[in-house]
Amino acid sequence: MPRHERALTVAALKFSLIPMFAIMIGAFLAAWRTPGEKQVAVVQHLAAGVVFAAAATEILPQVMHGGSPMATVIGGALGVAVMLGLKSAESRWQGPVALLAAIGLDLAIDGLVLGLAFIAGERAGILLAVALTLEVLFLALTLTIDLAGRYPKAKAIGLTCALALLVPMGALIAQPVALLPPVWITGFLSFGLMALLYLVTEELLVEAHEKPDSPLISAMFFVGFLAILLLEEIMA
């Protein structure tokens, strides 16, 4: 593996540990104190803005200049199909095992998309790692609270922490893509882009608007978006 690709692999693994630890922290926080609905809504809006900005400013340009419209269409269509398929499966599955399987798959895809972001560039990967950290933190809170109603609290925390390992695993699975021809990389990045847009529009914002809302809470989406733009200017 060339030195540049090896460095990106190390960076992807290193930064995937941040959302992994965020999941573990969220599990322990849920056992200690449950955040209020308004607090969750604020962070979900903030995370949605951060994810949207990272996708639009870092991954979208890579896809647009990938030089292969067919790869863009195929990769994007597969991304939409996978995410909609996951949504359909989640609505049909019942019980704690099904819940764990659905969230585990979601976290693995998050890790995969993070790994793909590092293929687009280290800056893209870092920005997305920040965004995913906010997302998975409150996903872990929600999951642990749900499991605590079914199992002893220690087991609920342990199951959530075990699922956290799927994030770096997904990031590592994405790294061989860097060795493929550019047309394949474009297709995979298009897949990741669609997955991120689905995360923002069909998960984070939908769930956030099911909670108490206000202009200030909604403004957190734009705060997150502008924060990423500012961070990009600083990192440029």
Stockholm file with secondary structure:
# STOCKHOLM 1.0

chainA/1-236         MPRHERALTVAALKFSLIPMFAIMIGAFLAAWRTPGEKQVAVVQHLAAGVVFAAAATEILPQVMHGGSPMATVIGGALGVAVMLGLKSAESRWQGPVALLAAIGLDLAIDGLVLGLAFIAGERAGILLAVALTLEVLFLALTLTIDLAGRYPKAKAIGLTCALALLVPMGALIAQPVALLPPVWITGFLSFGLMALLYLVTEELLVEAHEKPDSPLISAMFFVGFLAILLLEEIMA
#=GR chainA/1-236 SS CCHHHHHHHHHHHHHHHHHHHHHHHHHHHHHHCCCCHHHHHHHHHHHHHHHHHHIIIIIHHHHHTSSCHHHHHHHHHHHHHHHHHHHHHHHHCCHHHHHHHHHHHHHHHHHHHHHHHHHHCHHHHHHHHHHHHHHHHHHHHHHHHHHHTTSCHHHHHHHHHHHHTHHHHHHHHHGGGGGSCHHHHHHHHHHHHHHHHHIIIIIIHHHHTTSCCCHHHHHHHHHHHHHHHHHHHHHC
#=GC SS_cons         CCHHHHHHHHHHHHHHHHHHHHHHHHHHHHHHCCCCHHHHHHHHHHHHHHHHHHIIIIIHHHHHTSSCHHHHHHHHHHHHHHHHHHHHHHHHCCHHHHHHHHHHHHHHHHHHHHHHHHHHCHHHHHHHHHHHHHHHHHHHHHHHHHHHTTSCHHHHHHHHHHHHTHHHHHHHHHGGGGGSCHHHHHHHHHHHHHHHHHIIIIIIHHHHTTSCCCHHHHHHHHHHHHHHHHHHHHHC
//
